[in-house]
Amino acid sequence: MDFGALETVVANSAYITARGSFDGGFNPQITRNKKFRARLKLPPSAECQHLKDTIDTEFDSICVKQPIGKRLFQEFLETVALYIPALEIWKDIEDYDVAEDEDRLQKASSVINAYLDADSKQFCHYLDQKAIIKVVQDCNRVPDGLFKQLLQSTLSFLKENAFPQYKESNYFSKFLQWKWLEAQPIGEDWFMDFRILGKGGFGEVSATQMRATGKMYACKKLNKKRLKKRKGFEGAMVEKRILAKVHSRFIVSLAYAFQTKNDACLVMTIMNGGDLRFHIYNVDEENPGLDEQRACFYAAQIVAGLEHLHQNRIIYRDLKPENVLLDNDGNVRISDLGLAVELKEKKTKTKGYAGTPGFMSPEILQGEEYDYTVDYFSLGVTLYEMIAARGPFRCRGEKVENKDLKNRILNDPVTFSEKFSFECKWICEALLEKDHKKRLGFKNGTCHDLRVHPFFRSINWRKLEAGILPPPFTPDSRTVYAKDIQDVGAFSTVKGVTLEDSDKQFFDEFASGNIPIPWQEEMIETGIFEELSDESYVARRESIVNDNSAPKSGVCRIA
C-alpha cells in the first residue's frame, strides 16, 4: 500500500470538507468551535473608554477604511435626519462604481435625480454647484470617477459636521468595544491546522481554520532557529509590516501574527486555486503553459497589485509564478513579500542583490541602484513563462550556472515562438527591455502606459479592480491544487542554534496579534458582528428590565 498517497487523500478530504467546497457554501454554525466562539465577547462599554486616547481616531481611518468602524458610523448617520442624504449618496456612489456596464447609466441618473436636483427631498445642499453641473454634463458617457469629487465633498461634509457628534454617541462607544476585542491576545490554540500546502525558505505553509469563526486561512510558519541561522529576522519583520500595511484584492492579506514555541506564524488569505507555476506545468503535463486569454487576465491583476505596492513605495523584488496564487473564483494575488523593501523617506531608489535567478533585472545583477522598474522586468519573465512554459533565458529543466544566466540576461536577445501573438510579443519585449529607462512600467504614480497597451485591449480595468470581471478559469472546488504531501519535502532539524533573550524580544514584537482591517472583515462576513451586536442589545435590555424591576425605595407595594 502506498501510505504516502493515502496520507494525501485523507488530508485532502479533511481540508476540502473544512473549506465547504462540496456545496460551495459556508455555514459558520457547522464549522465553528463553540468553545472558542463563546470567547468572542464584547466588554462593558465603561471598560473601553480609555481607548479614545490610544487608538487612531482620524476620520478616514475609523469611518472609511476600517469595516466595522464604517458600518457603525453609517448606522449612526441613519439616526440623524440631517445626514441621511449624505449617507445615501455615499452608498449609491459606491454602488455605481462597482455596477455592471449596462446598469451604470441608470444608476448615475438615479444619483443625479435623488441628490443633485435642488427640488429633491434628499438634495445635498453642501455640494458645489460647478461640480454638480460637470457631473450632469458627463453623465451620458458614464466615465470612471464620475462622482469622485462629489464623494470627496460628501466625506468632507460628514467629517466636519457628523464626525464630532459620532464620537460622543453610543455607536462610537460600541466601536471602542470592538477595538478592545480586536486587541485581545491571539495564539495557536485559536487555529486548527489541516494539510501542508507547500514550503518556503524558513518553514511550511499549511491550511488552517480560525476556530471561533470557521474561516479558512493559510498559515506561514517561520521556524525561529532557521530564521536566526539564516539571518532572516529583518526579512520576516519587513514582510509582516508590509502585509499589515497594504490592502488590495490583488495582494494576499495578513489577518493574524502570533508565535509558538518553535515558529513565528503569519495567518493570511488562503488561495485554494494553487500557484501559477502549478497551473503552468502540473495541471496539464502533456500540454504545459496557459492560453493567452488567461495569461492576459493574470498579468492585468498582477499589474494592479504591483501598482498598489509601488504607490505605497514598496518594491516587491520576487515576482515569479510560484508567488502568484489563485483563489476559489480564479482571481490571482501576489504573495510572499519576504524580499520586498520599503523605500525610505525622500528616497526614490534602493540597492541590494535580491530575487530569484532568471527573474532578476539587469540593474540588480550589475549591482546598480534601482527603483520599481525591476518588478516589471520580472513581470515580463512571468508573462513569458505563462505562455511558453519556459523562461526567456533558459529552457525548462536546463541546468545553467548563475554566472551564465546573468550573461544571458545582460546580453542575449529574447526569442519568441509562434505561441506569442504580436501584441503579447510586443509587451514582453517592452517589459524585458534591458535599459530600465526605456522599460514599460510604473510612471508618474500609475501604470497607465501598461494599462493602455494593446495586449490589455480586452481588459475592463474598472471591473477588474472592482472584482466583478469574470476570470477566464475557475478552479475545481473538489480539487486541491498543491503537490502531494510526500512531494512537498520536509525540513531538516536546525542544529547549533540557541535562542536568546534578544531573540525573544524580536518574536514578541513580531507576534502583534490581530490585524485590524482583515480581522474586522472576518467578523462581518462570518456573521460574528451581527451576533455580538444582538447579544449586546439583549444584555442591555435585560439590564434595564432588572433595574426597573428592582425596588426603588423601602415602600412596600400591595397588589
C-alpha positions in Angstrom: 0.0 0.0 0.0 1.3 3.5 -0.9 0.9 5.1 2.6 2.2 8.5 1.2 -0.6 8.6 -1.3 -3.1 7.5 1.3 -2.0 10.3 3.6 -2.6 12.9 0.8 -6.0 11.5 0.1 -7.1 11.7 3.7 -5.6 15.1 4.2 -7.2 16.5 1.1 -10.6 15.1 2.1 -10.4 16.8 5.5 -9.2 20.0 4.0 -12.0 20.2 1.3 -14.7 19.3 3.9 -13.4 22.1 6.2 -13.5 24.8 3.5 -17.0 23.8 2.5 -16.2 23.2 -1.2 -18.6 20.4 -1.9 -21.7 22.6 -1.8 -19.8 25.9 -2.4 -21.4 27.2 0.8 -20.1 28.5 4.2 -22.1 27.5 7.3 -20.5 29.0 10.4 -22.7 27.1 12.7 -21.2 23.9 11.5 -17.6 24.9 11.0 -17.1 26.9 14.2 -15.8 25.6 17.5 -18.4 26.6 20.2 -15.9 26.9 22.9 -13.8 29.5 21.0 -16.9 31.2 19.6 -18.0 31.8 23.2 -14.7 33.6 24.0 -15.6 36.3 21.5 -17.5 38.7 23.8 -17.8 42.5 23.8 -16.8 44.0 27.2 -18.9 46.6 29.1 -18.7 50.0 27.4 -17.2 51.6 30.5 -14.1 49.4 30.3 -13.2 50.7 26.8 -13.4 54.5 27.2 -9.6 54.7 27.8 -9.1 53.6 24.2 -10.1 57.0 23.0 -6.6 58.1 23.9 -4.7 55.2 22.4 -6.2 54.3 19.1 -6.1 56.2 15.8 -9.2 58.3 15.7 -8.7 60.0 12.4 -11.9 60.2 10.4 -10.6 58.4 7.3 -9.2 55.6 9.4 -12.2 54.8 11.6 -15.1 55.8 9.4 -13.9 54.9 5.9 -11.1 52.3 5.9 -12.0 50.1 8.9 -15.0 47.9 8.0 -16.6 47.8 11.5 -15.9 51.5 12.0 -17.5 52.4 8.7 -20.5 50.2 9.5 -21.1 51.8 12.9 -20.6 55.3 11.6 -23.1 54.7 8.8 -25.6 53.3 11.4 -25.2 56.5 13.4 -25.9 58.6 10.3 -29.2 56.8 9.8 -30.4 58.2 13.2 -29.9 61.8 12.2 -32.2 63.2 9.5 -29.7 65.9 8.5 -27.1 63.4 7.5 -29.3 60.8 5.7 -28.9 62.4 2.2 -25.1 62.4 2.6 -25.2 58.7 3.8 -27.4 57.7 0.8 -25.4 59.4 -1.8 -22.2 57.8 -0.3 -23.7 54.4 -0.6 -25.1 55.0 -4.1 -21.8 56.3 -5.5 -20.1 53.2 -4.2 -22.8 51.1 -5.8 -22.3 53.0 -9.1 -18.5 52.4 -9.0 -19.0 48.6 -8.9 -22.0 48.3 -11.2 -22.1 46.3 -14.4 -21.7 48.4 -17.6 -25.3 48.1 -18.6 -26.5 49.4 -15.3 -24.3 52.4 -14.9 -26.3 55.0 -16.8 -29.5 54.1 -14.9 -27.6 54.3 -11.5 -25.9 57.6 -12.5 -29.2 59.1 -13.5 -30.7 58.0 -10.1 -28.0 59.7 -8.2 -28.5 62.9 -10.1 -32.2 62.9 -9.7 -32.2 62.0 -6.0 -29.3 64.1 -4.7 -28.3 66.8 -7.2 -31.7 68.2 -8.0 -32.4 71.3 -5.8 -36.1 70.3 -5.7 -35.4 66.8 -4.4 -36.2 65.9 -0.8 -32.7 64.5 -0.5 -30.8 67.3 -2.2 -27.3 67.5 -0.9 -27.0 71.2 -0.3 -23.3 71.2 0.6 -22.2 70.1 -2.9 -20.5 72.7 -5.1 -22.8 73.8 -8.0 -20.0 73.7 -10.6 -19.2 70.1 -9.6 -22.9 69.2 -10.0 -23.1 70.8 -13.5 -20.0 68.9 -14.6 -21.5 65.5 -13.4 -24.7 66.2 -15.2 -22.9 67.1 -18.4 -20.7 63.9 -18.3 -23.5 61.6 -17.1 -24.3 60.0 -20.5 -20.7 58.9 -21.0 -20.7 57.2 -17.6 -16.9 57.7 -17.2 -14.9 56.2 -14.4 -14.7 58.5 -11.4 -17.9 60.4 -12.5 -18.8 61.1 -8.9 -15.3 61.2 -7.4 -15.3 64.9 -6.5 -18.8 64.7 -5.1 -17.9 61.7 -2.9 -14.8 63.7 -1.6 -17.1 66.6 -0.8 -19.6 64.3 1.0 -16.9 62.8 3.2 -15.6 66.2 4.0 -19.1 67.4 5.0 -19.5 64.4 7.2 -16.1 64.8 8.8 -16.8 68.4 9.7 -20.3 68.0 10.9 -21.3 64.5 11.8 -18.0 63.1 13.0 -17.7 65.2 16.2 -21.3 64.1 17.1 -20.5 60.5 16.3 -17.6 60.5 18.7 -20.0 61.4 21.5 -22.5 58.7 20.6 -23.2 55.2 21.7 -22.2 54.0 18.3 -18.6 55.2 18.9 -18.7 53.5 22.3 -19.6 50.3 20.5 -16.7 50.8 18.1 -14.4 51.1 21.1 -15.8 47.8 22.4 -14.9 46.2 19.1 -11.4 47.7 19.2 -11.0 46.2 22.7 -11.9 42.8 21.4 -9.7 43.3 18.4 -6.7 43.9 20.7 -7.1 40.7 22.7 -4.2 38.2 22.5 -4.3 35.5 19.9 -2.3 32.3 19.8 -2.0 28.9 18.1 -4.9 27.5 20.2 -7.3 29.6 18.2 -6.4 27.8 15.0 -6.7 24.2 13.7 -4.2 23.1 11.0 -5.1 21.0 8.0 -2.8 19.7 5.3 0.5 21.3 4.3 0.2 23.3 1.1 3.9 23.9 0.4 7.0 25.2 2.0 9.2 28.3 1.8 12.7 29.1 2.8 12.1 29.1 6.5 9.2 26.7 7.1 5.9 25.2 5.9 2.6 26.7 4.7 -0.5 24.9 6.0 -4.2 25.4 5.5 -5.7 26.4 8.9 -9.1 27.3 10.3 -9.9 30.1 12.8 -11.8 28.1 15.3 -14.1 30.9 16.6 -15.4 31.9 13.1 -14.8 28.9 10.9 -12.9 30.9 8.3 -10.1 29.2 6.4 -6.6 30.8 6.1 -3.1 29.8 5.1 -0.6 29.8 7.9 3.0 30.5 7.0 5.3 29.1 9.8 8.7 30.6 10.0 11.0 28.4 12.1 12.6 30.6 14.7 16.0 28.8 14.8 16.1 28.6 11.0 15.4 32.4 10.8 18.2 33.1 13.2 20.7 30.8 11.5 20.0 32.3 8.0 19.8 35.9 9.3 16.2 36.1 8.3 14.8 38.3 11.2 14.8 41.5 9.2 13.1 40.0 6.2 10.4 38.4 8.3 9.6 41.6 10.1 9.6 43.5 6.8 7.2 41.0 5.3 4.9 41.2 8.3 4.9 45.0 8.4 4.3 45.4 4.6 1.5 42.8 4.6 -0.2 44.6 7.5 0.1 47.9 5.7 -1.2 47.1 2.2 -4.8 46.3 1.5 -5.6 45.3 -2.1 -7.7 42.5 -3.6 -4.5 41.7 -5.7 -2.2 41.1 -2.7 -2.7 38.4 0.0 -3.9 40.0 3.3 -2.4 39.3 6.7 -5.0 38.7 9.3 -3.0 37.5 12.3 0.6 37.3 13.5 1.5 35.1 16.5 4.2 32.8 17.8 4.5 29.3 19.0 7.4 27.7 20.9 9.2 26.9 17.6 7.6 29.2 14.9 6.7 32.7 14.1 3.3 32.5 12.3 1.7 34.7 9.6 -2.0 33.8 9.0 -3.0 35.1 5.6 -5.6 34.9 2.8 -6.0 31.3 1.7 -5.7 30.8 -2.0 -7.4 27.5 -2.8 -6.6 27.5 -6.5 -2.9 26.9 -6.2 0.0 28.9 -7.7 0.6 29.9 -11.3 3.6 27.5 -11.6 1.4 24.6 -10.7 -1.1 25.6 -13.4 1.5 26.2 -16.0 3.3 22.8 -15.6 1.2 20.4 -13.5 -2.5 20.7 -14.4 -1.9 19.5 -18.0 1.5 18.0 -18.1 1.1 16.9 -21.8 0.4 20.5 -22.9 2.1 22.9 -20.4 1.5 26.6 -20.5 -1.6 28.8 -20.4 -3.6 30.3 -23.2 -3.2 34.0 -23.9 -6.6 34.9 -22.6 -5.7 33.5 -19.1 -2.2 34.9 -19.2 -3.6 38.4 -20.1 -6.1 38.3 -17.2 -3.5 37.2 -14.7 -1.0 39.7 -15.9 -3.6 42.5 -15.5 -4.3 41.5 -11.9 -0.5 41.4 -11.2 -0.2 44.9 -12.7 -2.9 46.1 -10.3 -1.1 44.5 -7.4 2.3 45.9 -8.3 0.8 49.4 -8.8 -0.7 49.3 -5.3 2.7 48.3 -3.9 4.5 50.9 -5.8 2.1 53.6 -4.8 2.9 52.7 -1.2 6.7 53.0 -2.0 7.3 49.2 -1.9 9.5 47.3 -4.3 8.5 43.7 -4.5 11.7 42.1 -5.9 10.4 38.5 -6.1 7.7 38.2 -8.7 7.5 34.7 -10.2 4.8 32.2 -11.0 5.3 30.4 -7.6 4.4 33.6 -5.8 1.2 34.3 -7.7 -1.8 32.4 -6.3 -5.4 31.7 -7.4 -8.4 31.9 -5.2 -11.7 29.9 -5.4 -13.0 32.1 -8.2 -9.9 32.2 -10.3 -8.6 35.6 -9.4 -4.9 35.9 -8.5 -3.0 37.7 -5.8 0.7 38.4 -5.2 2.1 36.6 -2.2 5.4 36.1 -0.3 6.7 39.6 0.4 9.8 38.4 2.3 12.2 40.1 -0.2 10.2 43.3 -0.5 11.7 46.6 0.5 10.0 49.9 1.5 11.8 53.0 0.2 12.9 55.4 2.9 11.5 58.8 3.1 12.7 61.1 0.3 14.5 58.2 -1.4 13.5 57.0 -4.9 15.9 54.1 -5.3 17.5 51.3 -3.3 20.4 48.9 -3.7 20.9 45.2 -2.9 21.0 41.8 -4.5 17.6 40.2 -4.1 15.3 38.0 -6.1 15.3 34.6 -7.9 17.8 33.7 -10.6 16.2 34.2 -14.0 13.8 36.8 -12.8 16.2 39.5 -11.7 16.6 42.6 -13.8 19.9 43.7 -15.4 20.3 46.6 -12.9 20.1 44.3 -9.9 22.6 41.8 -11.5 25.0 44.7 -12.1 24.9 46.0 -8.6 23.3 49.3 -9.5 20.7 51.3 -7.7 17.2 50.6 -8.9 13.5 51.5 -8.4 10.2 49.9 -9.2 11.2 49.1 -12.8 12.8 45.8 -11.5 9.4 44.4 -10.8 8.2 44.9 -14.4 11.2 43.0 -15.8 10.1 40.1 -13.5 6.6 40.6 -14.8 7.9 40.2 -18.4 9.7 36.9 -17.4 6.5 35.7 -15.6 4.2 36.5 -18.6 6.7 34.8 -21.0 6.7 31.7 -18.8 2.9 31.6 -18.7 2.8 31.4 -22.5 5.9 29.4 -23.3 6.1 27.1 -20.3 9.7 28.0 -20.0 11.7 31.1 -19.1 13.0 33.6 -21.6 16.6 32.9 -20.7 16.7 29.1 -20.2 14.8 26.1 -21.2 12.7 24.1 -18.8 14.9 21.7 -16.8 18.1 23.2 -18.3 20.9 23.4 -15.7 22.6 26.8 -16.1 25.2 28.3 -13.8 24.1 31.7 -12.3 27.0 33.5 -14.0 25.9 32.1 -17.4 22.3 33.0 -16.7 23.4 36.5 -15.7 25.3 36.8 -19.0 22.2 35.8 -21.0 20.0 38.3 -19.2 22.5 41.1 -19.8 23.4 40.3 -23.4 21.2 37.8 -25.2 18.1 38.9 -27.1 14.8 37.1 -26.2 13.3 34.8 -28.8 9.6 34.1 -29.3 7.8 31.1 -30.6 4.6 31.0 -32.6 2.7 30.8 -29.3 3.1 34.5 -28.9 0.7 36.8 -30.6 2.0 40.1 -32.0 0.7 42.1 -29.0 2.0 39.5 -26.5 5.4 39.6 -28.0 5.3 43.4 -28.1 4.5 43.8 -24.4 7.0 41.1 -23.4 9.8 42.9 -25.3 8.7 46.2 -23.6 8.9 44.6 -20.1 12.1 42.7 -20.8 13.9 45.9 -22.0 17.4 45.7 -20.7 17.6 49.5 -20.3 15.4 50.3 -17.3 14.9 53.9 -18.5 13.1 52.5 -21.6 11.2 49.7 -19.8 7.4 49.8 -19.7 6.1 50.1 -16.2 5.2 52.5 -13.3 5.5 56.1 -14.3 4.2 59.3 -12.6 2.5 57.3 -9.9 0.5 54.9 -12.1 0.8 52.0 -14.6 -1.2 53.9 -17.2 1.2 53.1 -20.0 0.8 49.4 -19.3 -3.0 49.6 -19.0 -3.4 51.1 -22.4 -1.1 48.7 -24.2 -2.9 46.8 -26.9 -2.2 43.5 -25.2 -4.7 44.5 -22.5 -7.3 45.6 -25.0 -9.8 43.0 -23.7 -9.4 44.1 -20.0 -12.0 46.3 -18.4 -9.8 47.8 -15.7 -12.7 49.3 -13.7 -14.5 46.0 -13.5 -11.2 44.2 -12.8 -10.4 46.5 -9.8 -13.9 46.3 -8.5 -13.7 42.4 -8.5 -16.6 42.0 -11.0 -14.7 41.0 -14.1 -15.2 37.2 -14.5 -12.0 35.2 -14.5 -11.4 33.0 -17.6 -10.8 29.9 -15.5 -12.4 28.8 -12.3 -10.6 26.2 -10.1 -12.5 22.9 -9.4 -13.8 23.2 -5.8 -13.2 19.5 -5.3 -9.5 19.7 -6.2 -6.5 20.6 -4.1 -4.1 22.4 -6.3 -1.0 21.5 -4.4 1.7 18.8 -4.5 1.1 15.5 -2.8 2.2 15.8 0.8 5.1 13.4 0.3 6.4 15.6 -2.6 6.4 18.8 -0.6 9.5 17.7 1.3 10.5 18.1 4.9 12.9 20.4 6.6 15.9 19.0 8.5 16.3 19.9 12.2 18.3 23.1 12.8 21.3 22.3 15.0 23.7 24.5 16.8 21.4 27.5 17.3 20.2 28.8 20.6 17.5 31.4 21.0 18.5 34.2 23.5 16.6 36.9 25.3 17.2 39.4 22.5 15.6 36.9 20.1 12.6 36.5 22.4 12.2 40.3 22.3 12.1 40.2 18.5 9.5 37.4 18.4 7.3 39.2 21.0 7.3 42.3 18.7 6.6 40.1 15.7 3.6 38.5 17.3 1.3 41.5 17.2 -2.0 39.6 17.1 -5.0 40.7 15.1 -4.6 42.9 12.0 -7.4 45.5 12.2 -8.9 45.6 8.7 -8.8 41.9 7.8 -10.0 41.0 11.3 -13.0 43.3 11.1 -13.8 42.0 7.6 -13.8 38.4 9.1 -16.1 39.5 11.9 -18.6 40.9 9.4 -18.5 38.2 6.7 -18.8 35.3 9.2 -21.8 36.9 11.0 -20.0 37.5 14.3 -20.6 41.2 14.1 -24.3 40.8 13.9 -24.4 38.1 16.5 -22.4 40.1 19.1 -24.4 43.2 18.3 -27.6 41.3 19.0 -26.1 39.8 22.2 -25.1 43.2 23.4 -28.6 44.6 22.7 -30.2 41.7 24.6 -27.8 42.2 27.5 -28.6 45.9 27.7 -32.4 45.2 27.6 -32.1 42.6 30.4 -30.1 45.1 32.5 -32.8 47.8 32.0 -35.6 45.4 32.9 -33.7 44.2 36.0 -33.1 47.8 37.1 -36.7 48.7 36.6 -37.9 45.7 38.5 -35.7 46.4 41.5 -37.4 48.2 44.5 -36.8 51.9 44.3 -37.4 52.6 48.0 -38.4 51.0 51.2 -42.1 51.3 50.4 -44.0 48.0 50.1 -46.5 47.7 47.2 -49.7 45.9 47.9 -51.3 44.3 44.8 
